[in-house]
Amino acid sequence: MTKAADAIGLAALRSPAPQRPTPVRRDGAPAPSKRRRRLKLRFGRMMFAGVVLYLIGAGAIGELQLLHVQADEHVITEQLSHTNAQNAVLSKELHYLQSSAGQAAAVRSELHYAPAGTTPLVIHTVP
């Protein structure tokens, strides 16, 4: 009895697995099953890869645009500091020219006129 059970068990292990019957449509043609699944999986994988590549490309383009904006910001910051330095020099010159010593120096340099030491200098501005 044990030999017969062992023989039946070995025969069951060696026999091929039962095959599923191919699905049949109502019109009689066999329904495609495995081939379409592979195509759908491949299409899904391609779509996923496409989305990932799009996101990587969009991120790279965004980083490049950010680098350009930062470079422009650096250039504008340098221009601003240069303009502020020029404004500081002009402000000092304006304060100097508003003083009496500055006015006398301006008359000497622009009009080539040396005012007398005791006579006060009066400058009339034309509006």
DRENPA-3360 file (N, C-alpha, C; in nm, 2 decimals, always signed):
BEGIN
1 = MTKAADAI = +0.08/-0.12/+0.00/+0.00/+0.00/+0.00/+0.09/+0.13/+0.00 ~ +0.19/+0.12/+0.08/+0.28/+0.24/+0.08/+0.35/+0.26/-0.05 ~ +0.38/+0.14/-0.11/+0.45/+0.15/-0.25/+0.35/+0.21/-0.35 ~ +0.23/+0.18/-0.34/+0.13/+0.23/-0.43/+0.11/+0.38/-0.41 ~ +0.11/+0.42/-0.29/+0.09/+0.57/-0.26/+0.21/+0.65/-0.30 ~ +0.33/+0.59/-0.28/+0.45/+0.66/-0.33/+0.45/+0.67/-0.48 ~ +0.41/+0.56/-0.55/+0.40/+0.56/-0.70/+0.30/+0.67/-0.75 ~ +0.19/+0.68/-0.68/+0.09/+0.78/-0.72/+0.14/+0.92/-0.69;
9 = GLAALRSP = +0.21/+0.94/-0.58/+0.27/+1.07/-0.55/+0.37/+1.11/-0.65 ~ +0.46/+1.02/-0.69/+0.57/+1.05/-0.79/+0.50/+1.07/-0.92 ~ +0.40/+1.00/-0.96/+0.34/+1.02/-1.09/+0.27/+1.16/-1.09 ~ +0.21/+1.20/-0.98/+0.15/+1.33/-0.97/+0.25/+1.45/-0.98 ~ +0.37/+1.42/-0.92/+0.47/+1.53/-0.93/+0.53/+1.54/-1.07 ~ +0.54/+1.43/-1.14/+0.60/+1.43/-1.27/+0.51/+1.47/-1.38 ~ +0.38/+1.46/-1.36/+0.29/+1.50/-1.46/+0.29/+1.65/-1.48 ~ +0.26/+1.69/-1.60/+0.26/+1.84/-1.63/+0.14/+1.90/-1.56;
17 = APQRPTPV = +0.15/+2.03/-1.53/+0.04/+2.10/-1.47/-0.08/+2.11/-1.57 ~ -0.20/+2.11/-1.52/-0.31/+2.12/-1.61/-0.31/+2.26/-1.67 ~ -0.34/+2.27/-1.80/-0.34/+2.40/-1.87/-0.48/+2.46/-1.86 ~ -0.49/+2.59/-1.85/-0.62/+2.65/-1.85/-0.67/+2.66/-1.99 ~ -0.79/+2.64/-2.01/-0.84/+2.65/-2.15/-0.84/+2.80/-2.19 ~ -0.81/+2.82/-2.31/-0.80/+2.96/-2.36/-0.94/+3.02/-2.36 ~ -0.95/+3.15/-2.31/-1.08/+3.21/-2.31/-1.13/+3.23/-2.45 ~ -1.25/+3.21/-2.47/-1.31/+3.23/-2.61/-1.42/+3.34/-2.60;
25 = RRDGAPAP = -1.41/+3.43/-2.70/-1.51/+3.53/-2.71/-1.65/+3.48/-2.75 ~ -1.75/+3.56/-2.75/-1.88/+3.51/-2.79/-1.89/+3.49/-2.94 ~ -1.80/+3.56/-3.01/-1.80/+3.54/-3.16/-1.72/+3.42/-3.20 ~ -1.65/+3.36/-3.11/-1.58/+3.23/-3.14/-1.43/+3.25/-3.15 ~ -1.38/+3.37/-3.16/-1.24/+3.40/-3.17/-1.18/+3.39/-3.03 ~ -1.05/+3.34/-3.02/-0.99/+3.33/-2.89/-0.96/+3.47/-2.84 ~ -0.98/+3.49/-2.71/-0.96/+3.63/-2.65/-0.81/+3.64/-2.62 ~ -0.75/+3.75/-2.67/-0.61/+3.77/-2.64/-0.60/+3.81/-2.49;
33 = SKRRRRLK = -0.51/+3.74/-2.42/-0.50/+3.77/-2.28/-0.35/+3.81/-2.24 ~ -0.26/+3.72/-2.26/-0.13/+3.75/-2.22/-0.06/+3.85/-2.30 ~ -0.08/+3.85/-2.43/-0.01/+3.95/-2.52/-0.05/+4.09/-2.48 ~ -0.18/+4.11/-2.46/-0.22/+4.25/-2.43/-0.17/+4.29/-2.29 ~ -0.17/+4.20/-2.20/-0.12/+4.24/-2.07/+0.03/+4.28/-2.08 ~ +0.11/+4.22/-2.16/+0.25/+4.26/-2.17/+0.26/+4.39/-2.24 ~ +0.17/+4.42/-2.34/+0.17/+4.55/-2.40/+0.13/+4.66/-2.31 ~ +0.03/+4.63/-2.23/-0.02/+4.73/-2.13/+0.09/+4.75/-2.03;
41 = LRFGRMMF = +0.16/+4.65/-1.98/+0.27/+4.67/-1.88/+0.38/+4.75/-1.95 ~ +0.41/+4.72/-2.07/+0.52/+4.79/-2.13/+0.48/+4.94/-2.15 ~ +0.36/+4.96/-2.20/+0.31/+5.10/-2.22/+0.31/+5.17/-2.08 ~ +0.26/+5.11/-1.98/+0.26/+5.17/-1.85/+0.40/+5.20/-1.80 ~ +0.49/+5.11/-1.82/+0.63/+5.14/-1.79/+0.69/+5.25/-1.87 ~ +0.65/+5.26/-2.00/+0.70/+5.37/-2.08/+0.64/+5.50/-2.03 ~ +0.52/+5.50/-2.00/+0.45/+5.62/-1.95/+0.52/+5.67/-1.82 ~ +0.55/+5.57/-1.73/+0.61/+5.60/-1.60/+0.75/+5.66/-1.63;
49 = AGVVLYLI = +0.83/+5.60/-1.72/+0.96/+5.65/-1.75/+0.95/+5.79/-1.82 ~ +0.85/+5.81/-1.90/+0.83/+5.94/-1.96/+0.80/+6.05/-1.86 ~ +0.72/+6.01/-1.76/+0.69/+6.11/-1.65/+0.81/+6.14/-1.57 ~ +0.89/+6.04/-1.54/+1.01/+6.06/-1.46/+1.11/+6.15/-1.54 ~ +1.12/+6.12/-1.67/+1.22/+6.20/-1.75/+1.17/+6.34/-1.76 ~ +1.03/+6.36/-1.78/+0.98/+6.49/-1.78/+1.01/+6.57/-1.65 ~ +0.99/+6.51/-1.54/+1.02/+6.57/-1.41/+1.16/+6.61/-1.40 ~ +1.25/+6.52/-1.44/+1.39/+6.54/-1.43/+1.43/+6.66/-1.53;
57 = GAGAIGEL = +1.38/+6.66/-1.65/+1.40/+6.77/-1.74/+1.35/+6.90/-1.69 ~ +1.23/+6.90/-1.63/+1.17/+7.03/-1.58/+1.25/+7.08/-1.47 ~ +1.30/+6.99/-1.38/+1.39/+7.03/-1.27/+1.52/+7.09/-1.32 ~ +1.58/+7.03/-1.42/+1.70/+7.08/-1.48/+1.68/+7.21/-1.54 ~ +1.58/+7.23/-1.61/+1.55/+7.36/-1.67/+1.52/+7.47/-1.57 ~ +1.45/+7.43/-1.46/+1.43/+7.52/-1.35/+1.56/+7.56/-1.28 ~ +1.65/+7.47/-1.26/+1.78/+7.50/-1.20/+1.86/+7.59/-1.29 ~ +1.86/+7.57/-1.42/+1.93/+7.66/-1.51/+1.87/+7.80/-1.51;
65 = QLLHVQAD = +1.74/+7.81/-1.51/+1.68/+7.94/-1.50/+1.71/+8.01/-1.37 ~ +1.71/+7.93/-1.26/+1.75/+7.99/-1.13/+1.90/+8.04/-1.13 ~ +1.99/+7.97/-1.20/+2.12/+8.01/-1.21/+2.13/+8.14/-1.29 ~ +2.05/+8.15/-1.40/+2.06/+8.28/-1.48/+2.00/+8.40/-1.39 ~ +1.90/+8.37/-1.32/+1.84/+8.48/-1.24/+1.94/+8.52/-1.13 ~ +2.01/+8.43/-1.07/+2.10/+8.46/-0.97/+2.22/+8.54/-1.03 ~ +2.26/+8.50/-1.15/+2.37/+8.58/-1.21/+2.33/+8.72/-1.24 ~ +2.20/+8.74/-1.29/+2.15/+8.87/-1.32/+2.14/+8.95/-1.19;
73 = EHVITEQL = +2.10/+8.88/-1.08/+2.09/+8.95/-0.95/+2.22/+9.00/-0.91 ~ +2.33/+8.92/-0.93/+2.46/+8.95/-0.89/+2.51/+9.08/-0.96 ~ +2.48/+9.08/-1.10/+2.52/+9.19/-1.18/+2.45/+9.32/-1.13 ~ +2.32/+9.31/-1.11/+2.24/+9.43/-1.06/+2.29/+9.47/-0.93 ~ +2.33/+9.38/-0.84/+2.38/+9.42/-0.70/+2.51/+9.49/-0.72 ~ +2.59/+9.45/-0.81/+2.72/+9.52/-0.83/+2.69/+9.66/-0.88 ~ +2.60/+9.67/-0.98/+2.57/+9.80/-1.03/+2.51/+9.89/-0.92 ~ +2.43/+9.84/-0.84/+2.37/+9.92/-0.73/+2.48/+9.97/-0.63;
81 = SHTNAQNA = +2.57/+9.88/-0.60/+2.68/+9.93/-0.50/+2.76/+10.03/-0.57 ~ +2.79/+10.02/-0.70/+2.87/+10.12/-0.77/+2.79/+10.25/-0.78 ~ +2.66/+10.25/-0.80/+2.58/+10.37/-0.81/+2.58/+10.43/-0.67 ~ +2.56/+10.35/-0.56/+2.56/+10.41/-0.43/+2.69/+10.47/-0.39 ~ +2.80/+10.42/-0.44/+2.93/+10.48/-0.41/+2.94/+10.61/-0.49 ~ +2.90/+10.62/-0.61/+2.90/+10.74/-0.69/+2.81/+10.85/-0.62 ~ +2.69/+10.80/-0.57/+2.60/+10.90/-0.50/+2.67/+10.95/-0.37 ~ +2.74/+10.87/-0.30/+2.81/+10.92/-0.18/+2.91/+11.02/-0.21;
89 = VLSKELHY = +2.99/+11.00/-0.32/+3.09/+11.10/-0.37/+3.02/+11.23/-0.41 ~ +2.91/+11.22/-0.48/+2.84/+11.34/-0.52/+2.78/+11.41/-0.41 ~ +2.73/+11.34/-0.31/+2.67/+11.40/-0.19/+2.78/+11.48/-0.11 ~ +2.89/+11.42/-0.10/+3.00/+11.49/-0.03/+3.04/+11.62/-0.11 ~ +3.05/+11.61/-0.24/+3.08/+11.72/-0.32/+2.97/+11.83/-0.31 ~ +2.85/+11.79/-0.30/+2.74/+11.89/-0.29/+2.75/+11.96/-0.16 ~ +2.77/+11.88/-0.05/+2.79/+11.95/+0.08/+2.91/+12.04/+0.09 ~ +3.01/+12.00/+0.02/+3.13/+12.09/+0.01/+3.10/+12.22/-0.07;
97 = LQSSAGQA = +3.03/+12.21/-0.18/+2.99/+12.32/-0.26/+2.89/+12.41/-0.19 ~ +2.81/+12.36/-0.10/+2.72/+12.45/-0.03/+2.78/+12.53/+0.08 ~ +2.90/+12.49/+0.12/+2.97/+12.57/+0.22/+3.04/+12.69/+0.15 ~ +3.08/+12.80/+0.23/+3.14/+12.92/+0.17/+3.28/+12.88/+0.11 ~ +3.35/+12.79/+0.17/+3.48/+12.76/+0.11/+3.46/+12.69/-0.02 ~ +3.36/+12.60/-0.03/+3.33/+12.53/-0.15/+3.28/+12.63/-0.26 ~ +3.20/+12.73/-0.23/+3.16/+12.83/-0.32/+3.28/+12.91/-0.38 ~ +3.37/+12.94/-0.29/+3.49/+13.02/-0.34/+3.57/+12.93/-0.43;
105 = AAVRSELH = +3.59/+12.81/-0.39/+3.67/+12.72/-0.48/+3.60/+12.70/-0.61 ~ +3.46/+12.69/-0.62/+3.39/+12.67/-0.74/+3.41/+12.80/-0.83 ~ +3.40/+12.92/-0.77/+3.42/+13.04/-0.84/+3.56/+13.05/-0.90 ~ +3.66/+13.01/-0.82/+3.80/+13.01/-0.87/+3.82/+12.91/-0.99 ~ +3.76/+12.79/-0.97/+3.78/+12.68/-1.07/+3.70/+12.70/-1.20 ~ +3.57/+12.75/-1.18/+3.49/+12.76/-1.30/+3.50/+12.90/-1.37 ~ +3.51/+13.01/-1.29/+3.51/+13.14/-1.35/+3.65/+13.20/-1.36 ~ +3.75/+13.13/-1.30/+3.88/+13.18/-1.29/+3.89/+13.32/-1.23;
113 = YAPAGTTP = +3.82/+13.33/-1.13/+3.81/+13.46/-1.06/+3.86/+13.44/-0.91 ~ +3.95/+13.52/-0.87/+4.00/+13.52/-0.73/+3.93/+13.63/-0.66 ~ +3.84/+13.60/-0.56/+3.78/+13.71/-0.49/+3.87/+13.77/-0.39 ~ +3.84/+13.90/-0.36/+3.93/+13.97/-0.26/+3.91/+13.91/-0.13 ~ +4.01/+13.92/-0.05/+4.01/+13.86/+0.08/+3.91/+13.92/+0.18 ~ +3.88/+14.05/+0.17/+3.79/+14.11/+0.27/+3.65/+14.13/+0.21 ~ +3.64/+14.13/+0.08/+3.51/+14.15/+0.02/+3.43/+14.02/+0.02 ~ +3.32/+14.02/+0.08/+3.24/+13.89/+0.07/+3.20/+13.86/-0.07;
121 = LVIHTVP = +3.19/+13.73/-0.10/+3.15/+13.69/-0.23/+3.00/+13.66/-0.23 ~ +2.93/+13.72/-0.32/+2.79/+13.70/-0.34/+2.76/+13.63/-0.47 ~ +2.70/+13.52/-0.47/+2.67/+13.44/-0.59/+2.52/+13.44/-0.61 ~ +2.49/+13.50/-0.73/+2.34/+13.50/-0.76/+2.32/+13.38/-0.85 ~ +2.22/+13.30/-0.82/+2.18/+13.19/-0.90/+2.06/+13.23/-0.99 ~ +2.06/+13.18/-1.11/+1.95/+13.22/-1.20/+1.85/+13.10/-1.19 ~ +1.72/+13.13/-1.16/+1.62/+13.03/-1.15/+1.58/+12.97/-1.28;
% end
